[in-house]
């Protein structure tokens, strides 16, 4: 007994759906390597130098706080990252300071608070950050005694 053509067509469609469904369950891969995101984020952060500091700010029109600058820069680079320093710290992994790359995060302890400030490394011992009220986004040096003393951790975003 020969089956109707419609049964074969239905079977072919079912197999195609099964194959496509299986492919769609694979974990999403980033569009770029994480070093490309870091490079881009560092470049975007550098463009924000001179922008006003604003507590809770995360866009140029209102100003930035330190973690808002990180979030904004990485979002423009194409990588969604958490909003505050605590979760930015938790979403990154430790990297030795002698292996820093552009886009790595530098966490600082300030006023007795752990990981209370964050900047983005841009190379040559320098980083971009939004320091505090009344100041502007700026480039600072890790050679500066204050920043060298308060540096708590050097970290990098990796695959989540």
SVG drawing of the C-alpha trace seen along z (x, -y; Angstrom):
<svg xmlns="http://www.w3.org/2000/svg" viewBox="-3 -71 56 73">
<polyline fill="none" stroke="black" stroke-width="0.4" points="0.0,0.0 1.4,-3.4 1.0,-6.4 -0.4,-9.6 2.1,-12.4 0.7,-14.6 2.0,-12.2 5.5,-12.3 5.3,-16.1 4.1,-16.2 6.9,-13.9 9.5,-16.1 8.2,-19.2 8.3,-17.5 11.9,-16.5 12.9,-20.0 11.2,-21.5 12.9,-19.0 16.3,-19.9 15.7,-23.6 14.4,-23.4 17.5,-21.4 19.7,-24.1 17.9,-26.9 18.5,-25.4 22.3,-26.0 23.5,-28.7 23.8,-32.1 27.4,-33.0 28.7,-36.5 29.0,-38.3 32.6,-39.2 35.3,-38.0 35.3,-39.6 38.5,-41.4 36.7,-43.2 34.0,-44.3 36.6,-45.6 38.4,-47.5 35.2,-49.1 34.0,-49.9 37.4,-51.5 37.1,-53.7 33.5,-54.7 34.5,-55.5 37.4,-57.7 34.8,-59.7 33.0,-60.5 35.9,-62.3 34.7,-65.7 31.1,-64.6 29.7,-65.7 29.6,-63.3 26.1,-62.6 25.2,-60.0 23.0,-57.4 23.7,-58.7 24.3,-56.3 24.1,-58.5 25.9,-61.6 22.9,-63.8 22.6,-63.4 26.1,-62.6 27.7,-59.4 28.6,-57.8 31.4,-55.2 29.3,-52.1 27.0,-54.0 30.0,-54.9 31.0,-51.2 27.5,-50.1 27.0,-52.7 30.4,-52.0 29.9,-48.3 26.2,-48.6 27.4,-50.7 30.1,-48.1 27.3,-45.5 27.6,-43.7 24.9,-44.1 26.5,-44.4 25.0,-45.0 24.4,-48.5 26.2,-48.7 29.8,-48.0 28.7,-45.0 27.2,-43.1 29.9,-44.3 32.4,-42.8 30.5,-39.6 30.1,-39.3 33.8,-39.5 36.8,-37.3 40.1,-38.2 43.0,-38.9 46.5,-39.6 47.4,-43.3 50.4,-42.4 47.9,-41.0 45.5,-43.9 43.9,-44.7 41.9,-47.6 38.4,-47.3 39.3,-45.5 37.8,-46.8 39.7,-48.3 37.9,-48.1 39.0,-50.4 38.3,-50.5 37.4,-54.0 36.5,-55.4 36.6,-51.9 34.1,-50.5 35.1,-47.4 34.8,-47.7 33.1,-51.1 34.6,-52.6 35.3,-51.2 37.2,-52.4 37.9,-51.0 41.5,-50.3 42.6,-52.0 46.3,-50.9 49.7,-52.3 48.7,-52.3 45.7,-54.6 42.0,-54.3 38.8,-56.3 36.4,-56.8 33.7,-59.1 35.3,-60.2 32.8,-62.0 30.3,-64.8 31.5,-68.1 34.0,-66.5 34.0,-65.2 34.8,-61.9 38.6,-61.8 41.7,-59.7 43.8,-58.9 47.0,-56.9 47.6,-53.8 51.0,-55.3 49.3,-57.9 49.9,-57.0 46.2,-57.3 44.9,-55.0 47.8,-52.6 47.0,-52.3 43.3,-51.9 43.3,-49.4 41.5,-46.3 41.0,-44.1 41.6,-43.9 38.9,-42.0 37.6,-41.1 34.2,-40.3 34.1,-36.8 31.4,-34.5 28.6,-34.4"/>
</svg>
